[in-house]
Amino acid sequence: MKKENCKTTALNKGVVSEYDFGAVKLYAYKTNDLIDDEVFILVKNGKGVCIELPCFYDNIEELTAFIKENNIELVGKMVAYHAAGASFMPEVTAYGTKSSLEYNSVGGGAGLIKNFTNAFGEIFDSSVCKAGLIEDGEFEIAGIKLNIKSNAEAYDIEIPEINCVYTHMLGHDCHSIVAGCPHADGIISQLNYYIRKGFDLVLTSHYTPEDLKDVRTKVDYLNNIKEIALECDNADEMKKKVNEKYPEYSGLNYLDMTVNFFFPAK
């Protein structure tokens, strides 16, 4: 997307992009960590709420310092899909839905934390943030109204004041984890909802802010993934054809997971 009203600041490891919406500022922290995390901070009248957590200790230290240096009073942490990193500003209250609490304690999120702990060792903060329960619907924090929407994994967040939505993954030029045709159809339905709502900005945990042009690109990608799967007999064939269709796409580890979902080992 075209980045407008945006100021970028390079830190020692990560990069912060500041978007000015008038009364509300959005800070997008690109961690440059080993799993390409993004953390977002909404600020209004000096008070802030973050969406997701940094989970590597050097990022935790760096983002904490940035928040303090910019005199942001962080009053809440919205913990949806990324609950690792409990040492990040532990004095600040965290919030989750029933679905996200289950996802991060016994569900897929807990499994990912275990895998990341094994892969990254001591540089990764595997401690799970304890979040208080919130319900779906309107939730106001830091003077900003959020609309909480649970799903099968965790929850998404609509931010009407800046006509923005946060979800787990998009990425217009990278592969996504697609667990078969029904899952692809579910993602397409969700993305078409964003198009109908006319959101100006889409925030995700693993990519810089995107817009509806990027959403439409992703819808096309998902439809093509389904068509390619129908033409193939096995995971290797599907991976080859997807790579031929999208040779410049990143996230090849996600593609590996996708083709194995479509063609599970017998």
Phi, psi and omega in degrees: 000160176282121183274110180246153181049045186233132176240130185249134179235122178275126174262188182297321180243305183266183180226135177251126173252125183254122178252128184258113178252021182090256181292333183243137172247144177243124174255120177255113182261110175273112190286334189055033178273187187285351177234021172054049180284152170235139175236137183241141177233122175262133183230133176217126180053040175084348179261144185227156173227134180259151175249114184073172188235148166286145186239000173255140189301323180292325175291322178300314179295318183293315181291322176301315180297319180298316180299315181290320181294332181262012175054040176269124176270096182285122184246356180194153176234119178269107186254106183251281187264345187235091184263351176290152180103037183296342180282356176284110177042063186295343180284348182269134182294135177253153184228138176213164176263171176305318181294318182288325178297320178290317180302318185271349180255319182227356185261207184298327179295320178296322178296320178296318179300318178299315180296318180293323178299315179294324184281322191252341176068223192288344179282349183256129178274099184277355181292135186269128181293130177275115185252143173281152186279132171235157180262163174296154179113198185287134180220119181257131178209142183057028180075011183242129179275127177246150174246113185269129182228105179291154173218190186295337179260295185218249176201152174256165184226123171263140183236085189301326186298333177241015178049057190223154176225144173248132174221177188289305187221145169218263177075094187287343180229033174220154180290155177238161174280115181237112188268051178101174184298315179300321178294317178301317179298323178295318179294317179300317179299317179296316181292324176294329174297318178300319180296315179297322180287338177073038179298139177281333189218138175238121179258139177222162187288346188226024182201156175292162180307140182233174181232187186292335174298319178293324178297315180297322176299321181289324177300316178299317179302313183295320177296321179292323177301316179298316181295317179298319180301322180294336181272353189249160179250347182202172185294319181297319179294318179297316180300318181298314183290323177295318178296325177293323180286324184231068186293337184262000185288142173269182178077041181295334176294326176291322177297320177302317179294319181298310184295330177285334172291318181288328180229076182296146179296138182270000000 
